[in-house]
Amino acid sequence: MNATKARTGLMIAAAALVLAGCTEIERTLNQGGDTPCHEYVQQDQKTKRVTITKFLEEQLGREPTGTNVDLSIAAVNGLCGVQANADTPIERADLAGIVIRK
């Protein structure tokens, strides 16, 4: 009986690690500022937030605030919404110094 409980506990722990690691794996594979508009507009809201957060971390050298992320999402949505070239990377969004001092 104890062996069964131990196995069940290990399985639950392994599942928790896999689920927790998904965000880190997604973050590692994410292109951040190099993400082209055509890929960005197809992402769900959670993935867009990961993309923008990674982009800002690359630019700022630290974790951005939630407000910075929200403002940047709005700027990139605007850029990609009117961008004629779908291959334009999101790092070209004109943040007008709101988030990243130019």
N, C-alpha and C positions, 0 to 999 in steps of 0.2 A: 504494500500500500504506500509506503514512504517513497519507493522508487517512482511510482506513478505520480505522486505529488511533486517530486523533484523534476521529473520530465515535463510536467505541465508548467511548472514555474519557469523552467528554462525556455520552453516554447513561448510563453508570454513575454519573457524578457527579450528574447530574440526578435519577436514581432515588434516590440516597442522600439528596439534599436533600429530596425529596418525602417519603420515609419518615421522616426526622428531623423534618420539619415537622409530621407528623401529630399528634404528642404536643402540640406547641405550639398547633396549631389546636384540638385537643380541649380543651386547658386554657383557651384563650381563650373558647370557646363554652360551657364548663361554667358552671353557675349557682352553684357553690360552696354557701354556706349557704342560698341561696334555693331550692335543689333540693327539691321536695316529696317526701314519703316514697314516694308511689306510683311516682315516677320512680327514686328512689334504689334501691328494692328490686329493680328490673328491671335495674340496671346490673351488668356483670361486675365481678370483683374489681379489675381494673386501673382501670376507670373510677371505681369507688367510691373507690379510693385517690387518684385525681386530684381528685375532688369534695371529699373530706375535706381534702386538702392545701390546696386553694384556699380552702376555708372557714377553715381555721386561719390561713393567711397573711393573710386579710382581718381576722381578729380579733387576731392577734398582731403584725402589721406586719413579720413576718420569716418565713423558712422554718422550719417546725416540724421537730422531731426525728422519727425513725422511731417511737420509743416513743409520742410524742404522737399521731401519726397512728394507730397501732395501737389505743391506748386510745380515741380518738375514734371509730374505726370500730366498736368494740364498743359504745360508748354510743349511737351513731346506729342501729346494728342493733337494739339493745334498744328504743329509742324507736319506730322505725318498725315493729317487730314487734308492738307492743301498741297502736299509735296507732289510735284509732277514726276519725279524720279523715285520710284519705289525702292531703289537700292541705297538711297541716302541714309547714312547711319544716324541714329537718334542723337548722337553726341553733337550734331550740328544744330540742335534745337536752340534757338536764341533765348537764353534764359535772362538776358538783359541785366545781368549782375544780381538778379534776385537771390539766387542760390549760390552761384559760383562767381566770385569776384574776378572780373576780367582785367 
